[in-house]
Protein backbone atom coordinates (compact mmCIF):
# COMPACT_ATOMS: atom_id res chain seq x y z
CA UNK A 1 0.00 0.00 0.00
CA UNK A 2 2.86 2.36 0.82
CA UNK A 3 4.36 1.98 -2.66
CA UNK A 4 1.00 2.55 -4.33
CA UNK A 5 0.49 5.73 -2.30
CA UNK A 6 3.97 6.98 -3.21
CA UNK A 7 3.29 6.37 -6.90
CA UNK A 8 -0.06 8.14 -6.63
CA UNK A 9 1.48 11.05 -4.71
CA UNK A 10 4.18 11.39 -7.36
CA UNK A 11 1.71 11.41 -10.24
CA UNK A 12 -0.49 13.94 -8.45
CA UNK A 13 2.48 16.12 -7.52
CA UNK A 14 3.59 16.19 -11.15
CA UNK A 15 0.08 17.05 -12.37
CA UNK A 16 -0.45 19.82 -9.82
CA UNK A 17 3.05 21.20 -10.29
CA UNK A 18 2.52 21.37 -14.06
CA UNK A 19 -0.94 22.94 -13.77
CA UNK A 20 0.16 25.41 -11.12
CA UNK A 21 3.28 26.41 -13.02
CA UNK A 22 1.19 27.07 -16.11
CA UNK A 23 -1.10 29.37 -14.15
CA UNK A 24 1.81 31.18 -12.52
CA UNK A 25 3.90 31.69 -15.66
CA UNK A 26 1.28 32.43 -18.35
CA UNK A 27 -0.70 35.63 -18.65
CA UNK A 28 -4.47 35.59 -18.28
CA UNK A 29 -4.77 36.42 -21.99
CA UNK A 30 -2.68 33.37 -22.88
CA UNK A 31 -4.62 31.10 -20.52
CA UNK A 32 -8.09 31.98 -21.81
CA UNK A 33 -6.99 30.93 -25.30
CA UNK A 34 -6.50 27.36 -24.07
CA UNK A 35 -9.54 25.10 -24.51
CA UNK A 36 -9.66 23.91 -20.89
CA UNK A 37 -9.06 27.35 -19.36
CA UNK A 38 -12.16 29.29 -20.39
CA UNK A 39 -12.96 29.73 -16.69
CA UNK A 40 -10.08 32.20 -16.49
CA UNK A 41 -12.36 34.80 -18.11
CA UNK A 42 -14.43 34.84 -14.91
CA UNK A 43 -11.62 35.56 -12.44
CA UNK A 44 -8.89 38.14 -12.02
CA UNK A 45 -5.27 37.54 -12.97
CA UNK A 46 -4.41 37.60 -9.27
CA UNK A 47 -6.92 34.85 -8.53
CA UNK A 48 -5.43 32.72 -11.30
CA UNK A 49 -1.95 33.18 -9.81
CA UNK A 50 -3.31 32.31 -6.33
CA UNK A 51 -4.87 29.10 -7.63
CA UNK A 52 -1.56 28.25 -9.33
CA UNK A 53 0.34 28.92 -6.12
CA UNK A 54 -2.05 26.68 -4.16
CA UNK A 55 -1.51 23.88 -6.68
CA UNK A 56 2.29 24.24 -6.51
CA UNK A 57 2.30 24.30 -2.70
CA UNK A 58 -0.02 21.29 -2.69
CA UNK A 59 2.34 19.41 -5.02
CA UNK A 60 5.28 20.16 -2.71
CA UNK A 61 3.20 19.13 0.30
CA UNK A 62 2.34 15.79 -1.28
CA UNK A 63 6.01 14.79 -1.42
CA UNK A 64 8.44 16.67 0.80
CA UNK A 65 7.05 16.36 4.35
CA UNK A 66 6.73 12.60 4.18
CA UNK A 67 9.91 12.07 2.15
CA UNK A 68 11.99 14.14 4.55
CA UNK A 69 10.26 12.87 7.67
CA UNK A 70 9.66 16.45 8.80
CA UNK A 71 6.05 17.00 9.87
CA UNK A 72 4.71 14.12 7.73
CA UNK A 73 1.15 15.00 8.81
CA UNK A 74 1.39 17.82 6.27
CA UNK A 75 1.19 15.30 3.41
CA UNK A 76 -2.41 14.21 4.03
CA UNK A 77 -3.33 17.79 4.90
CA UNK A 78 -1.95 18.93 1.53
CA UNK A 79 -3.90 16.16 -0.21
CA UNK A 80 -7.10 17.19 1.58
CA UNK A 81 -6.52 20.83 0.63
CA UNK A 82 -6.11 19.79 -3.00
CA UNK A 83 -9.45 17.97 -2.76
CA UNK A 84 -11.00 21.34 -1.84
CA UNK A 85 -9.23 23.07 -4.74
CA UNK A 86 -10.56 20.40 -7.11
CA UNK A 87 -14.05 20.72 -5.65
CA UNK A 88 -13.94 24.39 -6.59
CA UNK A 89 -12.71 23.43 -10.05
CA UNK A 90 -15.54 20.92 -10.51
CA UNK A 91 -18.17 23.47 -9.46
CA UNK A 92 -16.68 26.06 -11.81
CA UNK A 93 -16.59 23.70 -14.79
CA UNK A 94 -20.16 22.52 -14.14
CA UNK A 95 -21.36 26.13 -13.87
CA UNK A 96 -19.72 26.89 -17.23
CA UNK A 97 -21.18 23.71 -18.76
CA UNK A 98 -17.70 22.26 -19.33
CA UNK A 99 -16.51 18.76 -18.56
CA UNK A 100 -15.29 18.49 -14.96
CA UNK A 101 -13.74 15.05 -15.59
CA UNK A 102 -10.09 15.99 -14.99
CA UNK A 103 -10.90 17.85 -11.78
CA UNK A 104 -13.08 14.99 -10.54
CA UNK A 105 -10.31 12.45 -11.17
CA UNK A 106 -7.64 14.59 -9.52
CA UNK A 107 -9.95 15.26 -6.59
CA UNK A 108 -10.74 11.58 -6.05
CA UNK A 109 -7.08 10.60 -6.29
CA UNK A 110 -6.16 13.36 -3.83
CA UNK A 111 -8.84 12.05 -1.46
CA UNK A 112 -7.32 8.56 -1.70
CA UNK A 113 -3.92 9.96 -0.71
CA UNK A 114 -5.43 11.96 2.12
CA UNK A 115 -7.26 8.91 3.48
CA UNK A 116 -4.28 6.65 3.00
CA UNK A 117 -1.78 8.96 4.67
CA UNK A 118 -3.76 10.20 7.70
CA UNK A 119 -2.50 8.35 10.76
CA UNK A 120 -4.85 5.69 12.04
CA UNK A 121 -5.83 5.82 15.68
Secondary structure as a PSIPRED ss2 file (coil, helix, strand):
# PSIPRED VFORMAT (PSIPRED V4.0)

   1 X C   1.000  0.000  0.000
   2 X H   0.000  1.000  0.000
   3 X H   0.000  1.000  0.000
   4 X H   0.000  1.000  0.000
   5 X H   0.000  1.000  0.000
   6 X H   0.000  1.000  0.000
   7 X H   0.000  1.000  0.000
   8 X H   0.000  1.000  0.000
   9 X H   0.000  1.000  0.000
  10 X H   0.000  1.000  0.000
  11 X H   0.000  1.000  0.000
  12 X H   0.000  1.000  0.000
  13 X H   0.000  1.000  0.000
  14 X H   0.000  1.000  0.000
  15 X H   0.000  1.000  0.000
  16 X H   0.000  1.000  0.000
  17 X H   0.000  1.000  0.000
  18 X H   0.000  1.000  0.000
  19 X H   0.000  1.000  0.000
  20 X H   0.000  1.000  0.000
  21 X H   0.000  1.000  0.000
  22 X H   0.000  1.000  0.000
  23 X H   0.000  1.000  0.000
  24 X H   0.000  1.000  0.000
  25 X H   0.000  1.000  0.000
  26 X C   1.000  0.000  0.000
  27 X C   1.000  0.000  0.000
  28 X H   0.000  1.000  0.000
  29 X H   0.000  1.000  0.000
  30 X H   0.000  1.000  0.000
  31 X H   0.000  1.000  0.000
  32 X H   0.000  1.000  0.000
  33 X C   1.000  0.000  0.000
  34 X C   1.000  0.000  0.000
  35 X H   0.000  1.000  0.000
  36 X H   0.000  1.000  0.000
  37 X H   0.000  1.000  0.000
  38 X H   0.000  1.000  0.000
  39 X H   0.000  1.000  0.000
  40 X H   0.000  1.000  0.000
  41 X H   0.000  1.000  0.000
  42 X H   0.000  1.000  0.000
  43 X C   1.000  0.000  0.000
  44 X C   1.000  0.000  0.000
  45 X H   0.000  1.000  0.000
  46 X H   0.000  1.000  0.000
  47 X H   0.000  1.000  0.000
  48 X H   0.000  1.000  0.000
  49 X H   0.000  1.000  0.000
  50 X H   0.000  1.000  0.000
  51 X H   0.000  1.000  0.000
  52 X H   0.000  1.000  0.000
  53 X H   0.000  1.000  0.000
  54 X H   0.000  1.000  0.000
  55 X H   0.000  1.000  0.000
  56 X H   0.000  1.000  0.000
  57 X H   0.000  1.000  0.000
  58 X H   0.000  1.000  0.000
  59 X H   0.000  1.000  0.000
  60 X H   0.000  1.000  0.000
  61 X H   0.000  1.000  0.000
  62 X H   0.000  1.000  0.000
  63 X H   0.000  1.000  0.000
  64 X H   0.000  1.000  0.000
  65 X H   0.000  1.000  0.000
  66 X H   0.000  1.000  0.000
  67 X H   0.000  1.000  0.000
  68 X H   0.000  1.000  0.000
  69 X C   1.000  0.000  0.000
  70 X C   1.000  0.000  0.000
  71 X C   1.000  0.000  0.000
  72 X C   1.000  0.000  0.000
  73 X H   0.000  1.000  0.000
  74 X H   0.000  1.000  0.000
  75 X H   0.000  1.000  0.000
  76 X H   0.000  1.000  0.000
  77 X H   0.000  1.000  0.000
  78 X H   0.000  1.000  0.000
  79 X H   0.000  1.000  0.000
  80 X H   0.000  1.000  0.000
  81 X H   0.000  1.000  0.000
  82 X H   0.000  1.000  0.000
  83 X H   0.000  1.000  0.000
  84 X H   0.000  1.000  0.000
  85 X H   0.000  1.000  0.000
  86 X H   0.000  1.000  0.000
  87 X H   0.000  1.000  0.000
  88 X H   0.000  1.000  0.000
  89 X H   0.000  1.000  0.000
  90 X H   0.000  1.000  0.000
  91 X H   0.000  1.000  0.000
  92 X H   0.000  1.000  0.000
  93 X H   0.000  1.000  0.000
  94 X H   0.000  1.000  0.000
  95 X H   0.000  1.000  0.000
  96 X C   1.000  0.000  0.000
  97 X C   1.000  0.000  0.000
  98 X C   1.000  0.000  0.000
  99 X C   1.000  0.000  0.000
 100 X C   1.000  0.000  0.000
 101 X H   0.000  1.000  0.000
 102 X H   0.000  1.000  0.000
 103 X H   0.000  1.000  0.000
 104 X H   0.000  1.000  0.000
 105 X H   0.000  1.000  0.000
 106 X H   0.000  1.000  0.000
 107 X H   0.000  1.000  0.000
 108 X H   0.000  1.000  0.000
 109 X H   0.000  1.000  0.000
 110 X H   0.000  1.000  0.000
 111 X H   0.000  1.000  0.000
 112 X H   0.000  1.000  0.000
 113 X H   0.000  1.000  0.000
 114 X H   0.000  1.000  0.000
 115 X H   0.000  1.000  0.000
 116 X H   0.000  1.000  0.000
 117 X H   0.000  1.000  0.000
 118 X C   1.000  0.000  0.000
 119 X C   1.000  0.000  0.000
 120 X C   1.000  0.000  0.000
 121 X C   1.000  0.000  0.000
